[in-house]
Amino acid sequence: MTWHIEVDRGACMGSGLCNGTLPDHFRLVAGKAEPVLPSIEPDEDVLDAADYCPYRAIHITDQATGEDLAATD
């Protein structure tokens, strides 16, 4: 199983929570978050980062099924 991480740069306000807690998965570029790698092995901490994003800008999907795993509202 592989997950796809995407950050909605229009929704991201660069709070840095994702980068601060998971710098191996997220970085800030021009004041906005972006994934270090767009595809990762499943990682519950990444789901937590998506849940804690105050702007719900982190979207995670299962690459095999297309199922939304986080930030679908």
PyMOL commands that set and color helices and strands:
alter all, ss='L'
color gray80, all
select helices_A, chain A and resi 17-21+44-52
alter helices_A, ss='H'
color red, helices_A
select strands_A, chain A and resi 3-7+26-29+32-35+39-40+58-62+68-70
alter strands_A, ss='S'
color yellow, strands_A
deselect
rebuild
show_as cartoon
